[in-house]
Amino acid sequence: MTDSHDLDGADYIRDSGVLIAGALTTAAGAALAIWGIANAKKNCTAQIALEANSNCQSQNGPQGGWLPVYSDQVGSDAEYYNPSQKIDNVGADLLGGLGVGAAVIGASFLVYGALNADGTSDEHVVTKFDAQLYAAKYNRELLRKTIQDTKERMKHLSGKNNAPSFTILPIASPGFTGIIGTF
């Protein structure tokens, strides 16, 4: 009746925070997962080859393309490693897995928010104060529209002349000279 659209946001998207949190979590998780997949393997370095539990192949004596672990030691007695060998990057694997989990959680928030799973369309999430403001505004609009409709109906009932008329005319005739009027 009042053509008010103030509650449309509460009716259609009642919890935009869930949508925003879902989108951000999904984006961050996807970025972390992509980074983890891209860095899942790494090349052997001299520093990695020195670690006790390193998976880098090493051998004594030079071989084509292999580099010495210690730059000041060369020859058949020095230890060499293969720089083109790829080994698992456990840190990247863990962060990639964390990213996949975050992306799944974020996507579930997006689905939850998009399907309006927080209630039905008659359960508006508004504060008592906001509801009172909307009710007062609705009542003012309803009163204004009722007054306007009543004025239009009264015009049709009373005819063309809505205001009272007042007419005074001078009269001059053979039997009478004077003023006549209508009120």
C-alpha positions as CSV (number, residue, x, y, z in Angstrom):
1,M,0.0,0.0,0.0
2,T,2.8,2.4,0.8
3,D,5.3,1.1,-1.8
4,S,8.0,1.0,0.9
5,H,11.0,-1.1,0.1
6,D,12.9,-0.4,3.4
7,L,12.7,-4.1,4.5
8,D,13.7,-5.6,1.2
9,G,17.3,-6.1,2.3
10,A,16.2,-7.9,5.4
11,D,13.8,-10.0,3.4
12,Y,16.1,-11.1,0.7
13,I,19.6,-11.1,2.2
14,R,19.2,-11.3,5.9
15,D,22.8,-12.0,6.8
16,S,25.3,-10.5,4.4
17,G,28.1,-11.0,7.0
18,V,28.0,-14.7,6.3
19,L,28.3,-14.1,2.6
20,I,31.2,-11.7,3.0
21,A,33.0,-14.1,5.5
22,G,32.4,-17.0,3.1
23,A,33.8,-15.2,0.1
24,L,36.9,-14.0,1.9
25,T,37.6,-17.4,3.5
26,T,37.1,-19.1,0.2
27,A,39.4,-16.7,-1.7
28,A,42.1,-17.0,1.0
29,G,41.8,-20.7,1.2
30,A,42.0,-21.1,-2.6
31,A,45.0,-18.9,-2.8
32,L,46.8,-20.8,-0.1
33,A,45.9,-24.1,-1.7
34,I,47.2,-23.0,-5.1
35,W,50.4,-21.8,-3.5
36,G,50.8,-25.1,-1.7
37,I,50.3,-27.1,-4.9
38,A,52.7,-24.9,-6.8
39,N,55.4,-25.3,-4.1
40,A,54.8,-29.0,-3.2
41,K,58.2,-29.9,-4.6
42,K,61.5,-28.1,-4.3
43,N,65.0,-28.5,-5.7
44,C,67.8,-29.8,-3.5
45,T,70.2,-27.2,-2.2
46,A,73.5,-27.5,-0.4
47,Q,71.8,-26.4,2.8
48,I,69.1,-29.1,2.5
49,A,71.7,-31.8,1.5
50,L,73.5,-31.0,4.8
51,E,70.4,-31.8,6.9
52,A,70.5,-35.2,8.6
53,N,67.1,-36.5,7.4
54,S,67.4,-35.0,3.9
55,N,66.0,-36.8,1.0
56,C,68.6,-35.3,-1.4
57,Q,70.8,-37.8,-3.0
58,S,74.5,-37.3,-2.3
59,Q,77.6,-39.2,-3.3
60,N,81.3,-38.9,-3.1
61,G,83.0,-37.8,-6.3
62,P,81.8,-35.5,-9.0
63,Q,79.1,-36.5,-11.5
64,G,77.6,-34.5,-14.4
65,G,75.6,-31.6,-13.1
66,W,76.1,-32.4,-9.5
67,L,77.4,-29.7,-7.1
68,P,79.7,-29.9,-4.1
69,V,77.9,-29.7,-0.7
70,Y,80.8,-27.6,0.6
71,S,82.0,-25.1,-1.9
72,D,85.6,-25.2,-0.6
73,Q,85.8,-29.0,-1.2
74,V,86.1,-30.5,-4.6
75,G,87.4,-33.7,-6.0
76,S,86.8,-37.4,-5.5
77,D,86.7,-37.2,-1.7
78,A,84.1,-34.3,-1.6
79,E,80.4,-34.9,-1.1
80,Y,78.2,-33.8,-4.0
81,Y,74.4,-33.4,-4.4
82,N,72.0,-33.3,-7.4
83,P,70.5,-29.7,-7.7
84,S,67.9,-30.9,-10.2
85,Q,66.4,-33.5,-7.8
86,K,62.9,-32.5,-6.6
87,I,62.0,-33.4,-3.0
88,D,58.8,-33.0,-1.0
89,N,58.2,-29.6,0.6
90,V,56.4,-30.6,3.7
91,G,55.6,-27.0,4.7
92,A,54.0,-26.2,1.4
93,D,52.0,-29.5,1.6
94,L,50.7,-28.6,5.1
95,L,49.8,-25.0,4.0
96,G,48.2,-26.3,0.8
97,G,46.0,-28.7,2.8
98,L,45.1,-26.0,5.2
99,G,44.1,-23.8,2.2
100,V,41.9,-26.6,0.8
101,G,40.2,-26.9,4.2
102,A,39.6,-23.1,4.5
103,A,38.2,-23.0,0.9
104,V,35.7,-25.8,1.8
105,I,34.6,-24.0,5.0
106,G,34.3,-20.7,3.1
107,A,32.3,-22.4,0.3
108,S,30.0,-23.8,2.9
109,F,29.4,-20.3,4.4
110,L,28.6,-19.1,0.9
111,V,26.1,-21.8,0.3
112,Y,24.6,-21.2,3.7
113,G,24.2,-17.5,3.1
114,A,23.0,-17.8,-0.5
115,L,20.3,-20.3,0.4
116,N,19.0,-18.0,3.3
117,A,19.4,-20.8,5.7
118,D,19.1,-18.5,8.6
119,G,15.3,-18.4,8.6
120,T,12.2,-17.9,6.6
121,S,11.2,-14.7,4.8
122,D,8.9,-13.7,7.7
123,E,11.7,-13.8,10.3
124,H,13.4,-10.5,9.8
125,V,16.7,-9.9,11.6
126,V,16.0,-6.3,12.8
127,T,16.4,-4.7,16.2
128,K,13.4,-3.6,18.2
129,F,14.4,0.1,17.7
130,D,14.6,-0.4,13.9
131,A,11.2,-2.2,13.9
132,Q,9.6,0.7,15.8
133,L,11.1,3.2,13.3
134,Y,9.8,1.2,10.3
135,A,6.4,0.8,12.0
136,A,6.2,4.6,12.6
137,K,7.2,5.4,9.1
138,Y,4.6,2.9,7.7
139,N,1.9,4.4,9.9
140,R,2.8,8.0,8.7
141,E,2.7,6.8,5.1
142,L,-0.6,5.0,5.7
143,L,-2.2,8.1,7.2
144,R,-1.0,10.3,4.4
145,K,-2.4,7.9,1.8
146,T,-5.7,7.6,3.6
147,I,-6.1,11.4,3.8
148,Q,-5.2,11.7,0.1
149,D,-7.7,8.9,-0.8
150,T,-10.4,10.5,1.3
151,K,-10.0,13.9,-0.4
152,E,-10.3,12.3,-3.8
153,R,-13.5,10.5,-2.8
154,M,-15.0,13.6,-1.3
155,K,-14.4,15.5,-4.6
156,H,-16.6,12.9,-6.4
157,L,-19.3,13.1,-3.8
158,S,-19.7,16.9,-3.7
159,G,-19.5,17.5,-7.4
160,K,-17.5,20.2,-9.2
161,N,-17.9,23.0,-6.7
162,N,-16.0,22.2,-3.6
163,A,-15.8,25.7,-2.1
164,P,-18.9,27.6,-1.0
165,S,-19.9,30.3,-3.5
166,F,-20.9,33.9,-2.8
167,T,-22.4,36.0,-5.6
168,I,-23.8,39.6,-5.5
169,L,-25.5,41.0,-8.6
170,P,-27.0,44.4,-9.2
171,I,-30.5,44.4,-10.7
172,A,-32.3,47.2,-12.5
173,S,-35.8,46.4,-13.8
174,P,-39.0,48.5,-14.4
175,G,-40.5,47.3,-11.1
176,F,-37.4,46.8,-9.0
177,T,-33.9,48.2,-8.6
178,G,-31.5,46.6,-6.1
179,I,-29.0,43.9,-5.3
180,I,-29.6,40.1,-5.2
181,G,-27.1,37.5,-4.1
182,T,-26.6,33.8,-3.6
183,F,-24.9,32.3,-0.7
